[in-house]
Amino acid sequence: MLNLQVTIDTNSGFCFGVVYAIEMAEDILDEQGYLYCLGDIVHNDEEVNRLENKGLRIINHDQLAGLQNEKVLIRAHGEPPSTYELALKNNIELIDASCPVVLKLQNRIKNSYDRDDRIFIYGKHGHAEVVGLLGQTNNEAVVFQDLSELNPKDMPRRITLYSQTTKSTDKFYDITKKLKEEGIEVESNDTICRQVSNRDKELRLFAKRFDKIIFVSGSKSSNGKVLFNVCKETNPNTFFVSKVTDINLEWFATNETVGICGATSTPMWLMEEVRNTICKL
């Protein structure tokens, strides 16, 4: 027996936007036994599998175009205007579970676009939230994941900068600073969700307390990648797992303390499964 002391971070797990979307889905699944969802409801395969077993049917935009007279859930990431137009045309009832923080950001970007601002968005290419944000600008905004993608000499002298809601606050402010150093006038809009950015600080404190950290997240979660790196920087003995079978016995030594934490898309039941599996060691 390794005799490990295992603690789950009570601040980890679903953000309110994901909780809202999943509760809406479960209510309809209980009523009618099935529900279409446009894209993975959350970037966590284990949670998606759980809901699919309850009747959730994940579809893409091509499949949406072939649907008529159905209910379709829009997940927390939000959607571009074209999705709403298609739903109207096909008599699809949209169950809109877009996160209020994302909807507010969409509205701000739309207003900027209507003012003819030169819009730049710090975000992940192809991410569902970013696709929805781009849609507010008729796909004319510039999206970049890293400053190296931009050539300041070719950029407008004045830009309006936004961020995907789950990006790193520190990186966003560093980007703003470096663009200004290049002589670009930046109207910088910090649109990062505070529930996400506060976890950055909370996780640094949590990760310091333990010999080993097990970070639980779906491999497709942008927020998961950011927060895993936060833990890894603070505690080099941090390990990434998506499911209990990823746990490696060789990570642990006798009488160690182990902290378990996760992304805003990580369900608490999965972190509990990871804890129970480690305790059996």
N, C-alpha and C positions, 0 to 999 in steps of 0.2 A: 504493500500500500504506500502511495506517495504522500498521503495525509496533506492534501492541498486545502488551503482556505480560499474559497471562491466567492467573489462578490459581483453582483450585477449593478451597473451604473443606472440609478433610478431616473437620471435625466436623459438617457438614451431611448431610442425607439421612435415610433411614428410621430411626425409633426402633426399639427391640427388639420392641415390640408389633406393629408393622407387618411387620417382618422375619419374625416368628413366623407371622403370619397368611398371608403370601404363600408362605412355605416349605410350610406345611400344604396350601395350595391347589394348589401346583405338584406336590407329591407325589401327590395324588389325581388330578389332571389327567393325570399321566404314567401312572397305573395304569388309569383307566377312561375317559379321553378327554373327560369333561365333569364339571362340578360346579356345583350351584346355590349362589349366594351371596346372602344377605339384605342388600340394599343394596350400594352401591359398596364394594369391599373396602378401598379407600383413596381419599381425596379428591384424586385426581389422574387426570384423564381419559386422559392418555397411558399411564399404567401400567394402568389399567382396560382400555383398548383392547388392550394387549399381551396381557393375560391372557384377554380375551374371544376373541382369535384362537387361543388354546390350548384353548378350550372352556369357559371360565367363563361361567355364565349368571346375570346379575344379575336378581334378582326383588324385588318389594316384599311387604309383609305381606299384601295382598289375594291375591296370587298364591301365597304360602305356604299360605294357607288351602285352596287348591284342589289342593295337592300331597299325594301319599301314597306311602309306601314308597320314599322317596328320601333321599339324603344332602344336607344343606344346611349350608353354612359360616356360622358366626356370626363376624363380623369383630371387629377389636380393640376397637371402641367398646362392645361388650357389648349385652345385650338385657334387656328387662323380664321378670318371671316369666311373663307371659301367653304369650310366645313359646315357652317351654319346655312350658307346658301344652298348647298347640296341637300341638306336635311329638309329644308323647306320644299325643294323641288320633288323630293322622293317621299314626302309625307312621313318623315321620320321624327319621332318625338325624342328630343335630346334631353337626357337627364344630366344637367350641367353641374358637375362636381369640381369645376375649376377652382383652384385655391384663390381666396379673396386677394391675397398678396400679388399673385400673378395677374389677376384681372385688373387690379389697380395699375400695375406696371404696363399692361397692354394699353390701357387708356392713356397713360402719360406719353407713351411712345406714339400713339395715334395722334395726340394733340401736337406733339413735336413735329411729326410728319406733315400735318396740316399747316404748320407754320413755316414749312420748307427748311427745317433744320437739317444739317448734314449729320445723320445719325450713325453712330458706331456702337455695336453691342459686344461686350466682353462675355463670351459664352461658348459652349461646345457646339461645333458644327453638327447639324442634323439632329440635335437634341429636341425632343418634343416641345419643350417650353420655348426654345429659341425659334423653332418653326412657327409657333403661334405669334411670337413677338415680331418676327420678320413679316408675317402676314399683315400686320398693322401698317407696314410701310410699302405695301405692294411689292415686297421682296427687294426693296431698293437699299435698305440699310446694309452697312458693312459689318459682318460678324467675324470676330477673331478670337482664337483660343489663347494666343500668346503674342506678345509684342513683336516678336521676330517676324510675324506675318505682315506687319505694316511697314511701309517705307515712308517715314515722316516727310521726306522731300516731295512725295507725290500726293500727300494728304491736303485737304482744305486747311486754310489757316485758322478756321474756327469750326469746332465740332461739338456735338452734343453726345455725351457718353453715358450709356446705361450698362447694367450688368444683369446677366441671368441671376435669378434670386438665390441660387445655391452655390455661388462662387465664393472664393476666399476674399474676405474683406481686405486683408493686408495686401494681397496681390492687386486688387482693384485700385487701392490708393497708391500703390507703387507705380502702376501703369499711368495713372493720372499725373503723378509727379514727373515721370520720365517724358511724357508727351509735352508737358509744359516746358520742360528743359530744352525740348527741340523747337521751342518758339511757337507752339500751337496753343491757341486759346481754347481751353477745354471747359465746357459747361458740364461739370461732373455730377451725375445723379446716382447717389448710393442707393441702389434698389435691391440690396441683398437682404433676404429675410432675416430678421433679428433672432428668430427661433433657431435658425441655422448658425448665424455668426456667433451667438452667445454660446453655442455648444463647443465652438472652437476653444474658448477660454475654459469652460467647464471640463472639457476632455483633457486639457493640459494638466489641470489640477488632479483629475482622476488618475491619469496615466502615471503620475509621479508616485502614487501611493503603493504600487504593487511591483513584485518581481517580474511578472509576466502580464502582458495584456493580450486578450483575444478579441479582435475586432470582427464583428459579425455584420456582413453586408452582402447584397447582391453584387455580382461582378459588373453589372451594367449601370450601377448607381454613381452618378457624378458626385453627388454629395458624399457618398461612401468613400470614394477615392480621396477627396479633400480631407475628410475627417480621419481616415486611416493614416494619412501622411502626418497629420497633426499629432496623433498618438505616437507614431514611429519616431518623429523628431524629438518628442519628449522622453519616450522610453524605447530605446532600440530593440528591446525584447518584446516587440509587438508583432502578432501574427494575424494574418487575414484568413477568415473562413466564411464560406457561403452556406455550408451545411455541416451537420455533425460529423459526417464521414471525412471531412477535411482535417479534423483534429489529429495531431501527431503526438503520440506518447513521448517521443524523444524531446519535445519542447520543454518538458517539466522535470524538476528535481524535487526530492523529498522536502516537505515542510515549507514549500514556497507559497507566497500569496499570489492569487490570480484575479485580475480584474476583467470583467466582460462588458463590452460596450458596443455600440453600433450606430448606424446611420439613421437619418430621419425616415428612411424607407425600410427599416428593420423591425419586424414585429417582435413584441416582447416574448411571445410564446417560443420563438426560435432561439432567443438568447437564453431562455429558461431551459430549453432542450440541450443547448451547448453546455450550460452550467451542470445539468444533471449527468451528462455524458462524462464531463471532466471529473465530477465527484466520484463516479464509479471507478476511476483509475486508481 
